[in-house]
């Protein structure tokens, strides 16, 4: 008589623990939230300090934006080499301390009567260089800090911090400037960078099993000291990231999409305040409300990014997030005075939601398929190209506004922004549901 043997119980699906219980990630997230808030405070305080305290002209104030973005063109590629070959956590700490010192030098210079426009230019330019170094290391560090399965959630939480800072930072900056003046407001900015440095210092570096970079890589991993030194020309090292992207059709499509979107978004941004004030006759309060409404879109989608990615597909969501919200962008040039100004806010909110979901999904894809040894250089290549077009986009937006009128120029810009989706819609992503597992 045969004896029936019961089938073994099915193995339960093991879900990764919440990132909120991951000490290292919580430290990174909290530090970056404070740092992003400080950056948004400075974003309002810097032009006001130049215009009101130093009596700079419109062109002189615009040079501050140029100097803030110029380092992405000049140092992104070398920053990638540095991020791949040094302790990323220590590099980020040094950048935070340097930025804190630069920001704190402004109220000190004002106190002793040596605050000049040239000094402000130097602070903005040097701070921009440190920001590029920090950003490249920061984007390369995350895959070694958390498991690969949680990259979407981690990137979403970090992106939410940016939107939350964008929602709160300008208002807080205005309050601080009103209370203590523009120069002293940079005390808060410097303090934010010090908090970020402290949280990075408290992170315990070590190997993270199951991370995108493999079991032997930790957040502070660098070149193996026992390995023989490779004599590779600097030019070749700087272009390693670009060469890898060229060989990856999907990465190339994502790069083209992001670059096109950034160009037209910056073109629209360069004229949007003028459009709201002159065409829509919006007050300063209404302009602030519009930008606050736009940030809400990013916050909501950021909170749902992991679920949306799982539902739609971690690869499919890249092109869906770019293509779907496009019709809502048309509400911006269709906005009218009075309550119609809110149409502009709805259009901006749609773009903010798209940007968060796309950036989370595309960054996660890049982190998962890029070999860890060159991740810093690949991230740097993206920054070099995607952010390098921003100053050019701003110039084109101003030229279009002058030649075509603000409303027509804005229509061209939003159509250009929506057209960026074509690069990912007509790519292999359209036939994929999920991102491949890292090797």
N, C-alpha and C positions, 0 to 999 in steps of 0.2 A: 504494500500500500504506500503510494507516494505521499510525501509530506509537502504541503504547500508552504513555500517560503515567501513571506511578505516582502514586497518591494521596498527598497530603502526609501526613507522619506526624502522628498525633494529638498535640495539645499535652498535655504531662504536667500532672497535677494539682499545682499549686503549693501546698504546705502552708506556713502561716505559721511562721516560726522559733519555737523554744521561748521561752517567756517567761523561762526561766532564763538566756537569753542577752541579755535586754533589760536594760541597765544601769539605766535609770530605774525599771523595775518591780521589779527585785531590791532596789534601794535602798528603795523604798516598802514592799515586803513585809517586808524585814528590820527596818526601823524600826518598822513596825506590830506585828510579832511581839514585839519587846522592849517596846513600849508596852503591848500587851495583857497581857503578863506582869506588868508593873508595876501595871496596874490591878487584876488579880486579887490581887496581894499586898496592895494597899490595901484590897480588899474584905473581907479577913479582919482586917487590922490596925486599921482605923477602928473597928468595933464593939468590938473587944477593948480598944483604947485608951480608949474611952469607958466601958466597963463595969468594967475592972480598974483602970486608972490614975486615971480621973476619977470612978469610983464612981457612974456614971449609973444611973438607974432604967430599967426595961424600956421605959417610954414615951419617955424621953429618948433611948434608943438607937434606938428606932423612928423618931424624928424625923430621924435621919441619913439613913435610906432615903428619907424624904419629901423632904428637901432635895436629895438627889442627883438625884431624878427630876423635881422641880418645874420646873427650867429648860426641860425639853422642852415644857411647857405655856406658859411665859412668853416664851421667846425663839426658838423654832423658826422661826416665820414671818419675823421680822426677820432671822434668820440666813440664810434663803434669799435675801433681797434682797442682803445683804452678800456672800454667796458668788458670786452672779451678777455683781456689779458691782466686785469687787476681784480682785486676784491671789490665787487660791486657795492656791497653794503658800506664799506669804508669810503669808497668814492662818493656815494650819496651823502654820507655824513659830512665829509669835507665840503661838498657843494653847499649843503645847508648852512654850515658854519660860515662859509664865505659870503653867502647871500645875506645872512643875518648881519654880518659886519658891515656890508655895503649899505643895507637899509638903515641900520642904526647910525651910520656916518652922516646921514642927511640931517636929522635933528641936531646933531652935534655941530655940524658946519653952520647951520642956521643960528645956533646959540652963540657961536663965536664970531658971527658976521662974515663967514667966508662961503656962504652958499651962492653959487653962480650957476648959470645955465650950462656952462662947460662941465662943471662938476657933476651936475645932474645927468648930462649926456654920458659921462664916463661911468657913473654908477649903473645906469640903465644898460649900457653896452656890456659891461663886465658881468652884471647879473644875468644878462641873456646868455652869455657863454656858459656860465655855471648851470643855468637852467637846461641848456642842451645836454651837457654832460650828465646831469641828474636824470633827465627824462630817458635817455638811452639806457642808462644803467637800471633804472626803475622798471622799464618795460622788459628788460632781459632778466631781471631778478625774480619776478613773480612765478614763472613756470618752475623754478627750483624751490620755491617756498611752499607751494600747495600742490596737491595731487592733480594730475592732468584732468580727471573727471570733474574737477571743481573750478577749472579755469574760467568757464563762462560766468559762474556765480561770482568769482573773485573779480574779474574784469568789470562785471556789472556793478558791484558794490563800489569799486573805485571810481567808476564813471558817475555813479550817483552822487559821490562826494563833490565832483566838479559842478554838477547841476545845482546841488544844494548851496554851494558856495556862490554860484552865479545868482541864486535867488536872494541870498542874505547879504553877500559881500558889498554890493554897491550901496545899499541902504545903510548898512553899518558904517561904511566909509563916509557917507554924507553926514551921519550923526557925529562921528569922531572929528571930522574936519570942522563942523560947526562948533564943537565944544573946545577943541584944543588947537585947531589950525592944521593946515595941510602938512607942514614939516613934522610936527609931533605925532601925526597919525602913523608915520613910519615906525614908531616904537612898537605898535601892534604888529606890523608886518615883520619886523625883526624878531619879535617874540615868537611869532608863528613858526618861523624857520628854526628857531632854537628848540621848540617843542618837537618838530619833525625830526631833528637830529637826535634828540633824546630817545624818541620811540625807536629809531633805527638802532641806536646803541644798545637798547634793551632786547633786541631780537637775538635769539640764540641760534647762531649759524650751525648748520649740520646737514647731513644727507637726508633727503626726503624720499623714501621709497615710493615708487609708483608715480613720481612726478614726470613731467614731460621731458625732463632731461635725463631720466634714468636714475637708478638707485645710487649712483656714486656721486651725484651732483648736489651740492647744497647752495644756499643763497650767497655764500661768499666764495664759491668755487672759482678758481682761476687756473692758469696753466700749471701743469704738473711740474714741480720743481725738479723732479728726477729725470724728466724728459730732456733730450738734447735740444739745445736752442736751434730753431729753424731760421736760416738766413733767407728770408723772403723780402723782396723789395717792398718798401712802404707803399708805393703806388699800387702794387698788386694786392696788398692787404686791404687798402682803402676801398678797392673795387670788388672785393670778395662778395660783399653783400649784394651789390648790383648784379654781379655775374650769376649768383644763385637765383635772384628774382627773375632774371631773363630766362633761366632754364625752367621756371615753374609757370606754366601758362595761367593758372588760376591766380597766383600771386601777382603776376603782371597785370591781369585784368582788374584785380582789386586796387593795385597801385594807380592804374589809369583812372579808375572810377573815383578814388579818393582825391586825386590831384585835380581832376576836372571839377568835382564838387567844391573843393576848397577855393579854387580860383573864382568861381561864380558866386559862392557865398560871401567871400571877401569883397567882391565887386558890389554886391547888394549891401553889405554892411557899411561900406564907405559912403553910401548915400541914404541909408534908411532913416537916420535921425533927421537929416535935412528934409527928406520926404514927409515924415510925420509932422514936422514943425511947419513947413511951408505949404504943403499940399493938403494935409489933413487938419492943419491949424490946431495941433495937439499941444496941450500944456506940458510942462516938465513932469507933473504928476502922472498924466496920462501916458507919457513915454515910459516912465518907470513901471507903470502897471502892465504895459505891453510886454516889457522884457521879463517881468515876474511871471506873467501868464505863459510865456514861452518856456521858462525854466521848469514849470510844473509838468509840461509834456515829457521832458527828459526824466524827471524824477519818477513819474508813474511807470514809464516803460522800463526804467532802470530796475525798479522793484520787481517787475515781472519778466525781466530779460531771460532768466534761466528757464522759467516755465514756457515762455514763448519759443525759445530755442529748442526745447525738448518737443514741443507740440508741432512746430513747423518743420523742424530739422535743423541741426546746427550748421549745415552747409547751405541748405535752401533759404534759410532766413537771411542770408547775406544779400541775395538779389531781391527777395520779397520786401525787405525793409527799405531798400532804395527805390523800388518801383511803385509800391502801393500808395504812399502818402503824397505823391507828386501833385495830383489835382488840387489838394488843399493849399499848395504853395501859391496858386493863382489868386487866393483871397488877399494876398498882400498888395499887389498892384490894384486890386479892385476895391480896396478900403476907401471909405468916404469920411468926411468930417463928422464930428459928434460921436454917437455910439458906434458908427461904422469903423472907428479906429480899432475896435476890438477884433475886427476881421483880420487885421494885420497880426494881432497877438495869436489868433487861432492858427494862421498860416505859419508863424514862427514856432508855435508849439508843435505843429506837425513835423516841421523840420527837426526840431530838437529831439522829438521821439525817434524819428528816423536815424538821426546821427548817433544817438545812444545805442540803439539796437544794432546798427551796422558796425559801429566801432567795436562794440563788445564781441560780435560774432567774427568780424574780420581779424581783429587782434588775436582772438583765441585760435583761429585757423592758422595764422602765421606762427604763433608760439608752438603749436602742436606739430607742424610739419617741418620746421626749421631745425637743423642739427644744432645742439646747444653750443658747440664750439664757435659758431658764427652768428648766433642769434643777435648779439649786440650790433654787428655790422649790418645785418639785414634790417633791424629796427632803425639804425642810423640812415640807411639808404632810403627807407620810407620817409623819415623826417626830412631828409635833405631835399627830396623831390616834392613831397606833399606840402611842406611848409615853405619851401623855396618859392612857390608860385604866389604866395599870399601878398607880398608887396606889389607884384605885378597886377594881381587882381584888383587891389585897391586903386591903382592908377587907372585901370581900364574902367572901373565903375565910375570914377569921377569924370573921365572923358565922355563916357556914354551919357551921363546925366547932363553934361554941358551941351552935348551935340543933339540929343534926342528929347530932352526933357526928363524930369525925374520919374514920372509914372511909366513912360515908355521904356526908359532904361531899366527900371525895376522889373518890368515884364520880361525883358530880354534876359536879365540875370536869373530870374526864377525858372525860366524855361531852360537856361543853360544848366542850372543846378539839377533839374529833373533829368536832363539828357545824360547825366553822368551814369544813370542806372543802366544804360545800354551796354556798357563795358562788362557788367556782371550778368545781365540778363542773357546776352549772347556769348556765354562762356560755358565751360564744362560744368559749372555750378548748377546750371539749369537741369542737368540730368542726375544730380546727386541729392541725397537727402541729408546725410550726416558727414561730418568731417572725419577723415580716416584716423584711426588710432595711431599715436606716435610709435615709431619703430622702437 
